[in-house]
Structures are given as structure tokens and as C-alpha cells.
Amino acid sequence: SHGLTKISLFQDILALSHKYQVLALLRWCEGELCKHMTDQEVCSILCQAHLCEAQQLEAACLRYIKAHMRKIAATAEF
């Protein structure tokens, strides 16, 4: 659960950095979310990446989903 809390925090910071156009912080959050991605959170992160125009993160999510499709398709979030 500590990992999920960290992901939630990064997602909150990503949303704020997008809203206020703090691009260095947005890029940092993209990198952190890429490092901490999980099967349960990747779909949520992908949606947010799209909304925040975080293209690197969106691409990383799609690569992650492709690599772990079987496990992710079995999650409720998918």
C-alpha cells in the first residue's frame, strides 16, 4: 500500500504541474510514475497521462500494458 500511496502522490503532483504548467515538475513526475508503475495502477496512470498531455508517460504506459497484457486484462481497472 505504501507504493500505491506514492503513486497517488505522484499523480496529484502531475495534475497540479499540468494545471499550472510547471513543466520541469511534470517531467519529473512522468519519470517517477514510469519507475513505480504497477499492473493495478497502469490504466489509471494512462488515463491521467493522456489528460495531462504527458506523452512520454503515455507511451511508457502503453509499452507496460503491451508487455503485461495478460495480467492487466484480468484487473478490475482494465
MODELLER restraints for C-alpha pairs under 7 A, 6 or more apart:
rsr = mdl.restraints
at = mdl.atoms
rsr.add(forms.Gaussian(group=physical.xy_distance, feature=features.Distance(at['CA:7:A'], at['CA:33:A']), mean=6.56, stdev=0.5))
rsr.add(forms.Gaussian(group=physical.xy_distance, feature=features.Distance(at['CA:7:A'], at['CA:36:A']), mean=6.84, stdev=0.5))
rsr.add(forms.Gaussian(group=physical.xy_distance, feature=features.Distance(at['CA:10:A'], at['CA:29:A']), mean=5.82, stdev=0.5))
rsr.add(forms.Gaussian(group=physical.xy_distance, feature=features.Distance(at['CA:10:A'], at['CA:33:A']), mean=6.59, stdev=0.5))
rsr.add(forms.Gaussian(group=physical.xy_distance, feature=features.Distance(at['CA:13:A'], at['CA:29:A']), mean=6.97, stdev=0.5))
rsr.add(forms.Gaussian(group=physical.xy_distance, feature=features.Distance(at['CA:14:A'], at['CA:26:A']), mean=5.41, stdev=0.5))
rsr.add(forms.Gaussian(group=physical.xy_distance, feature=features.Distance(at['CA:14:A'], at['CA:29:A']), mean=5.69, stdev=0.5))
rsr.add(forms.Gaussian(group=physical.xy_distance, feature=features.Distance(at['CA:15:A'], at['CA:52:A']), mean=6.62, stdev=0.5))
rsr.add(forms.Gaussian(group=physical.xy_distance, feature=features.Distance(at['CA:17:A'], at['CA:23:A']), mean=6.68, stdev=0.5))
rsr.add(forms.Gaussian(group=physical.xy_distance, feature=features.Distance(at['CA:17:A'], at['CA:25:A']), mean=6.04, stdev=0.5))
rsr.add(forms.Gaussian(group=physical.xy_distance, feature=features.Distance(at['CA:17:A'], at['CA:26:A']), mean=5.24, stdev=0.5))
rsr.add(forms.Gaussian(group=physical.xy_distance, feature=features.Distance(at['CA:18:A'], at['CA:26:A']), mean=6.35, stdev=0.5))
rsr.add(forms.Gaussian(group=physical.xy_distance, feature=features.Distance(at['CA:18:A'], at['CA:52:A']), mean=5.79, stdev=0.5))
rsr.add(forms.Gaussian(group=physical.xy_distance, feature=features.Distance(at['CA:30:A'], at['CA:57:A']), mean=5.36, stdev=0.5))
rsr.add(forms.Gaussian(group=physical.xy_distance, feature=features.Distance(at['CA:34:A'], at['CA:57:A']), mean=6.43, stdev=0.5))
rsr.add(forms.Gaussian(group=physical.xy_distance, feature=features.Distance(at['CA:34:A'], at['CA:60:A']), mean=6.51, stdev=0.5))
rsr.add(forms.Gaussian(group=physical.xy_distance, feature=features.Distance(at['CA:39:A'], at['CA:72:A']), mean=5.47, stdev=0.5))
rsr.add(forms.Gaussian(group=physical.xy_distance, feature=features.Distance(at['CA:40:A'], at['CA:75:A']), mean=6.51, stdev=0.5))
rsr.add(forms.Gaussian(group=physical.xy_distance, feature=features.Distance(at['CA:40:A'], at['CA:77:A']), mean=6.64, stdev=0.5))
rsr.add(forms.Gaussian(group=physical.xy_distance, feature=features.Distance(at['CA:42:A'], at['CA:61:A']), mean=6.11, stdev=0.5))
rsr.add(forms.Gaussian(group=physical.xy_distance, feature=features.Distance(at['CA:43:A'], at['CA:77:A']), mean=6.36, stdev=0.5))
rsr.add(forms.Gaussian(group=physical.xy_distance, feature=features.Distance(at['CA:43:A'], at['CA:78:A']), mean=6.26, stdev=0.5))
rsr.add(forms.Gaussian(group=physical.xy_distance, feature=features.Distance(at['CA:46:A'], at['CA:58:A']), mean=5.49, stdev=0.5))
rsr.add(forms.Gaussian(group=physical.xy_distance, feature=features.Distance(at['CA:46:A'], at['CA:61:A']), mean=5.66, stdev=0.5))
rsr.add(forms.Gaussian(group=physical.xy_distance, feature=features.Distance(at['CA:49:A'], at['CA:55:A']), mean=6.86, stdev=0.5))
rsr.add(forms.Gaussian(group=physical.xy_distance, feature=features.Distance(at['CA:49:A'], at['CA:57:A']), mean=5.94, stdev=0.5))
rsr.add(forms.Gaussian(group=physical.xy_distance, feature=features.Distance(at['CA:49:A'], at['CA:58:A']), mean=5.22, stdev=0.5))
rsr.add(forms.Gaussian(group=physical.xy_distance, feature=features.Distance(at['CA:50:A'], at['CA:58:A']), mean=6.22, stdev=0.5))
rsr.add(forms.Gaussian(group=physical.xy_distance, feature=features.Distance(at['CA:65:A'], at['CA:72:A']), mean=6.76, stdev=0.5))
rsr.add(forms.Gaussian(group=physical.xy_distance, feature=features.Distance(at['CA:72:A'], at['CA:78:A']), mean=6.45, stdev=0.5))
